[in-house]
C-alpha cells in the first residue's frame, strides 16, 4: 500500500554544484543506490548563464572564483544544517587553477563552515582513487569547454600528485553539455588512450560521462575514472557507507 517516498535512506550526501548545472545531480542519482539520499546546494558560477549555457571555452577567472568566499562558503554552511553526513564539492576545474595546496586549503576552510562535517572534492578524490587502484600513468580527458591551458593545469595537478600523464587534452566533441552522448564520448576517447596509460581520468563534473564508463573499461581493459563517479565513491567512504554494491559504473566501486 505504501510507496517509497525517499525518507528511509541509510545515508544522506550533500552536494555543492554550479547554480545552473544539472549534471552532477543527474549522474550522482543515476549511480547511487536508492537508499542514498542526495541533497544539493547551488553556488553561483560566473561562466554559466540561465539554462546552463556557457561559452565554447570557459575563462579562468570565474573558475577560480567558484572556490573562493563568500558564495561557496555560505552554501556549505546552509547545507551542513541539513541532516547530511558529508558534503561533496562537485567542481573540477577550480582545483586545476588553484592547485592541490589551494584545494586542500579550500577544503579546510569549508570544513570549518560545515561545523566539522567531512567535505570532499573531485580532484582530491581522483588522486585518492588512482592510488587505491594502484596505477601511476594517466590519460586525462577534459570537457570540450576546457581550453588547452586549463587542461595543461590539470595535467600539472596530477603530475604534482606523483603521476605520469602521457596524454591530456580537451575532448574534441561539440562544446555544450546537452550535446554530449555516451556513445560519442566512448568513440572519441577509446582510440586516443596511449598504451602507456594505465587508467583514464575524465574531468569535469558537468561533463556527461558516467554512462560510458562500463563500455570504455570493456574496450580498454583498464580503469576509467570520471568526476562524479570518484566524487560519489569518496563521499560514501567519508560517510562510512559501503561502495561495493554499486555496479556498472566502473571497477573503482568493486574495491574494498
C-alpha positions, 0 to 999 in steps of 0.5 A: 500500500505504501510507496517509497517516498525517499525518507528511509535512506541509510545515508544522506550526501550533500552536494555543492554544484554550479547554480545552473548545472544539472549534471552532477545531480543527474549522474550522482542519482543515476549511480547511487543506490536508492537508499542514498539520499542526495541533497544539493546546494547551488553556488553561483558560477560566473561562466554559466548563464540561465539554462546552463549555457556557457561559452565554447571555452570557459575563462579562468577567472570565474573558475577560480572564483567558484572556490573562493568566499563568500558564495561557496562558503555560505552554501556549505554552511546552509547545507551542513544544517541539513541532516547530511553526513558529508558534503561533496564539492562537485567542481573540477576545474577550480582545483586545476587553477588553484592547485592541490595546496589551494584545494586542500586549503579550500577544503579546510576552510569549508570544513570549518563552515560545515561545523566539522562535517567531512567535505570532499572534492573531485580532484582530491578524490581522483588522486585518492582513487588512482592510488587505491587502484594502484596505477601511476600513468594517466590519460586525462580527458577534459570537457570540450569547454576546457581550453588547452591551458586549463587542461595543461593545469590539470595535467600539472595537478596530477603530475604534482600528485606523483603521476605520469600523464602521457596524454591530456587534452580537451575532448574534441566533441561539440562544446555544450553539455546537452550535446554530449552522448555516451556513445560519442564520448566512448568513440572519441576517447577509446582510440586516443588512450596511449598504451602507456596509460594505465587508467583514464581520468575524465574531468569535469563534473558537468561533463556527461560521462558516467554512462560510458564508463562500463563500455570504455573499461570493456574496450580498454581493459583498464580503469576509467575514472570520471568526476562524479563517479570518484566524487560519489565513491569518496563521499560514501567512504567519508560517510562510512557507507559501503561502495561495493554494491554499486555496479556498472559504473566502473571497477573503482566501486568493486574495491574494498 
